[in-house]
Amino acid sequence: MKKVRWGILSTANIGMEKVTPAIMASPHSEVVAIASRDLGKAKAAAAQLGIAKAYGSYEELFADPEIDAIYNPLPNHLHVPMTLAATKAGKHVLCEKPIALSAAEAAQLRDCPPDRIVLEAFMIRFHPQWLRAREIIRAGELGELRAINAVFTYFNADPANVRNQADIGGGGLMDIGCYPITAGRFLFESEPKRVVAMVERDEQFKTDRLASVLMDFGQGRQLSFVCSTQTTGEQSVQVLGSKAKLDIVIPFNAPANERTAITVDTGAPFDGSLARREILPACDQYTEQAEAFALAVLGEQSLPWGVEDAIASMKVLDAIFASERSGGWVDV
């Protein structure tokens, strides 16, 4: 079986704990190298995960002719420059979200060689629960789609954490607010027309720690969401139609290799006791993402998302921040 040979860019926690082991579990993938600006850290990470090669610079990783694809989990401000450098060195890139600090910066990725695949790593789009939810919507079981309500929150007040460093793209909207945005674009299968936002910032960090956003998708469709980095942990996605509603029970951090559930409910009775509950098969959404990416690199299937999709996502985030400044509706 032909496999895509991966190089991991940095020893970031998400890569070490979740994504790199998941890539290693992908049938059409193998992880052959990891890089850090600290060679000692790279060697330790390689030993921990059983990776053959360790590099003390990102440039060495890019120059390795035995690597086909790069996974980029660096802090947000390094997503675009390192992705550009990797693609120009001939590598395909799976880049963590958000892909940039702004739509203008994301647009620089149009300079990537056209034969190199660049994918923003919204792993939820590959999980069976999200694919099934969209299938139910497309089948018309919910009736006319009207609204999506989402919540994604956690508590993290560590000043050393990159999510709390404003100058490198920290804050709740960039870290987790992008997921409800993706949910709306994925389930409505369209782009929002305008947004309005109320944002509260941490006085010390200057990052957004609580945001409430309303998005107008046109044709009477709305998405509302709350995201926060300093409230108790919560996540939910509810899709409301004219006939029924759908809930994704653990929408964003679906537990790896465990079954998940979605419910469909007509609202009678209101307590949900008669809702239909569907159980989705166990999987690791990061492995599903890696396998889909690998098959695309091997030319066995195509991906519906790329640089233009990532730019479109960043345009929504730009509009939300513009609404924060203006206090009113902003066109996307």
C-alpha positions in Angstrom: 0.0 0.0 0.0 1.4 3.4 -1.0 1.6 5.8 1.9 2.0 9.5 2.4 5.1 10.3 4.4 4.5 13.0 7.0 6.7 15.5 8.8 5.5 17.1 11.9 6.3 20.8 12.4 7.0 21.5 16.1 6.3 19.6 19.3 3.1 21.5 20.1 0.8 19.7 22.5 -2.0 19.2 20.1 0.3 17.4 17.7 2.0 15.3 20.4 -1.1 14.3 22.2 -3.8 14.1 19.5 -3.0 14.7 15.9 0.4 12.9 15.4 -0.7 9.6 17.0 -3.9 9.9 14.9 -1.9 10.4 11.7 0.1 7.4 12.6 -3.1 5.4 12.8 -4.2 6.4 9.2 -3.8 3.4 6.9 -2.3 5.5 4.1 0.0 7.6 6.3 3.3 7.2 8.1 5.1 9.8 10.2 8.8 9.8 9.3 10.1 13.0 10.9 9.5 15.7 13.5 11.1 19.2 13.8 11.6 21.8 16.5 13.7 24.8 16.8 15.2 23.0 19.8 16.9 19.7 18.5 16.7 18.3 22.0 12.9 18.7 22.1 12.6 17.2 18.6 14.7 14.1 19.6 12.7 13.6 22.8 9.4 13.9 20.8 10.7 11.5 18.2 11.7 9.0 20.9 8.3 9.3 22.6 6.3 8.7 19.5 8.6 6.3 17.7 9.5 8.6 14.8 12.7 7.9 12.9 14.1 11.3 12.3 14.3 14.5 14.3 15.4 17.9 13.0 16.5 21.1 14.9 15.0 23.5 12.3 11.9 23.7 10.3 13.9 24.3 7.1 15.7 20.9 7.5 12.3 19.3 7.6 11.1 21.1 4.5 14.3 20.1 2.7 13.9 16.4 3.4 13.1 14.7 0.0 11.5 11.7 1.8 8.6 13.8 3.2 5.4 14.3 1.2 3.3 16.3 3.6 3.6 18.5 6.6 1.4 18.9 9.6 1.6 22.5 10.9 0.4 23.0 14.5 2.5 26.1 15.2 1.0 29.2 16.9 -1.4 31.1 14.7 1.0 33.8 13.5 3.3 31.1 12.0 0.6 29.3 10.0 0.9 31.2 6.8 4.7 31.8 6.6 5.5 28.2 7.4 2.8 26.8 5.1 4.0 28.9 2.3 7.6 27.8 2.9 6.6 24.1 3.1 4.5 24.2 -0.2 7.3 26.0 -2.0 9.6 23.2 -0.9 7.2 20.8 -2.6 5.2 19.6 0.4 1.4 19.3 0.9 0.3 20.9 4.1 -2.4 20.2 6.7 -2.4 23.4 8.8 -4.1 23.9 12.1 -7.0 26.4 12.4 -7.3 29.3 12.1 -5.2 29.3 9.0 -4.2 33.0 9.4 -4.6 36.1 11.5 -6.8 37.7 8.9 -8.3 37.1 5.4 -5.6 39.3 3.9 -2.9 37.2 5.4 -4.7 34.0 4.4 -4.9 35.3 0.8 -1.1 35.0 0.7 -1.6 31.3 0.4 -2.8 31.8 -3.1 0.9 31.9 -3.9 1.3 28.3 -2.9 2.1 26.1 -5.9 -1.2 25.0 -7.4 -0.3 21.3 -7.3 0.2 21.4 -3.6 -2.8 20.6 -1.3 -3.4 23.0 1.6 -6.1 22.1 4.1 -7.2 24.0 7.2 -7.6 21.3 9.9 -11.2 21.5 10.9 -11.3 17.8 11.8 -15.1 17.9 12.7 -15.9 17.9 9.0 -14.6 14.3 8.7 -16.5 12.9 11.7 -19.4 10.6 10.9 -21.7 12.5 13.3 -21.3 15.7 11.3 -21.7 13.9 8.0 -24.8 12.2 9.3 -26.2 15.5 10.6 -25.8 17.1 7.1 -27.3 14.0 5.5 -30.4 14.3 7.7 -30.7 18.0 6.9 -30.3 17.4 3.1 -33.0 14.7 3.3 -35.5 17.4 4.6 -36.3 15.7 7.9 -35.9 18.9 9.8 -38.0 20.8 7.3 -36.8 24.3 6.3 -33.6 25.1 8.1 -34.0 28.2 10.3 -31.4 28.4 13.0 -28.2 27.0 14.5 -27.3 27.6 18.1 -23.9 26.7 19.4 -21.8 27.1 22.5 -18.0 26.3 22.9 -16.3 27.3 26.1 -13.4 26.4 28.5 -11.4 28.0 31.3 -7.8 28.9 30.7 -6.2 31.9 32.5 -2.6 30.8 32.1 -0.6 33.9 30.8 2.0 31.6 29.2 -0.5 29.8 27.1 -0.5 30.8 23.4 -4.3 31.2 23.5 -3.9 34.1 25.9 -1.3 36.0 23.9 -3.0 38.6 21.7 0.0 39.4 19.5 0.3 35.9 18.1 -3.4 35.4 17.4 -4.7 34.3 20.8 -8.3 34.7 22.1 -11.4 32.6 22.1 -12.8 33.6 18.6 -9.6 32.5 16.8 -9.2 29.4 18.9 -12.8 28.0 19.2 -15.2 30.6 17.8 -14.0 29.3 14.4 -15.7 26.0 15.0 -19.3 27.3 15.2 -18.5 29.4 12.1 -17.4 26.2 10.4 -20.6 24.4 11.7 -22.8 27.1 10.1 -21.0 27.1 6.8 -21.0 23.2 6.7 -24.6 22.7 7.7 -26.2 25.6 5.9 -23.9 24.9 2.9 -23.5 28.6 2.2 -21.7 31.7 3.4 -23.0 34.2 6.0 -24.0 37.6 4.6 -23.4 39.8 7.7 -22.5 39.5 11.4 -22.9 41.4 14.7 -20.9 40.7 17.8 -20.6 41.6 21.4 -17.1 40.9 22.7 -15.6 41.2 26.2 -11.8 41.2 26.6 -9.4 40.3 29.3 -7.9 43.4 30.8 -4.5 41.8 31.2 -4.2 39.6 28.1 -6.2 41.9 25.7 -7.6 38.8 24.2 -11.3 38.1 23.7 -12.5 35.9 26.6 -16.3 36.0 25.9 -18.0 36.6 22.6 -21.7 36.4 21.5 -22.2 36.4 17.8 -25.2 36.5 15.5 -24.8 35.6 11.8 -27.2 36.2 9.0 -27.0 33.5 6.3 -29.8 34.9 4.2 -33.1 33.3 3.3 -34.3 33.6 6.9 -31.4 31.5 8.3 -29.4 32.5 11.4 -26.6 31.2 13.4 -25.9 32.3 17.0 -23.0 31.2 19.1 -21.2 31.9 22.4 -17.5 31.2 22.9 -15.4 31.8 25.9 -11.9 31.0 27.3 -12.8 31.9 30.9 -16.1 30.1 31.7 -16.8 26.6 32.6 -16.4 24.1 29.8 -19.4 23.5 27.6 -20.1 22.6 24.0 -23.3 22.1 22.1 -24.7 22.4 18.6 -28.5 22.5 18.0 -30.0 22.8 14.5 -33.6 24.1 14.3 -35.9 23.5 11.4 -39.6 24.0 10.7 -40.4 20.4 11.4 -37.7 19.1 13.9 -34.5 19.9 15.6 -31.2 18.1 15.7 -28.6 18.1 18.4 -25.0 16.9 18.1 -24.3 15.7 21.6 -20.5 16.3 21.8 -20.0 18.3 18.6 -16.4 19.5 18.7 -14.2 17.4 21.0 -15.8 14.0 20.2 -13.9 11.4 22.3 -11.4 9.5 20.2 -12.4 5.9 19.3 -15.7 6.1 21.2 -19.2 6.1 19.8 -21.1 9.4 19.6 -24.7 10.4 19.4 -27.0 12.8 17.6 -30.7 13.3 18.4 -33.6 14.3 16.2 -36.7 15.7 18.0 -40.0 17.1 16.8 -40.3 19.0 20.1 -43.3 17.1 21.4 -43.0 16.7 24.3 -40.6 19.5 25.2 -38.5 17.3 27.5 -37.0 15.4 24.6 -38.1 12.0 26.0 -39.3 10.9 22.6 -36.4 12.1 20.6 -34.8 9.7 18.2 -31.2 9.0 19.2 -28.7 7.8 16.6 -25.4 6.2 17.6 -22.5 6.9 15.3 -19.6 4.4 15.0 -16.4 4.9 17.0 -13.6 6.7 15.3 -10.9 9.3 15.8 -11.8 12.4 13.9 -8.1 13.3 13.6 -7.4 10.0 11.9 -10.4 10.4 9.6 -9.0 13.8 8.6 -5.5 12.5 8.1 -6.7 9.6 6.0 -8.8 11.9 3.7 -5.9 14.2 3.3 -3.5 11.3 2.5 -5.9 9.9 -0.1 -6.1 13.3 -1.7 -2.3 13.6 -1.8 -2.2 10.1 -3.4 -4.7 11.2 -6.0 -7.4 8.7 -5.0 -10.0 11.3 -4.0 -10.4 15.1 -3.9 -11.1 17.4 -1.0 -13.9 20.0 -1.2 -11.9 22.5 0.9 -8.7 24.3 0.2 -7.1 27.7 0.3 -10.3 29.5 -0.9 -12.4 27.9 1.8 -9.9 29.0 4.5 -9.9 32.6 3.2 -13.7 32.6 3.3 -13.6 31.4 6.9 -11.1 34.2 7.8 -13.4 36.8 6.2 -16.1 35.8 8.7 -13.7 36.3 11.6 -12.6 39.6 10.2 -16.2 40.8 10.1 -16.8 39.7 13.7 -13.8 41.7 14.9 -15.0 44.7 12.8 -18.4 44.4 14.4 -16.7 44.5 17.8 -15.1 47.8 16.9 -18.2 49.3 15.3 -20.8 48.0 17.6 -23.1 47.1 14.6 -23.8 44.8 11.7 -20.9 44.2 9.3 -21.1 42.6 5.9 -18.9 39.6 5.3 
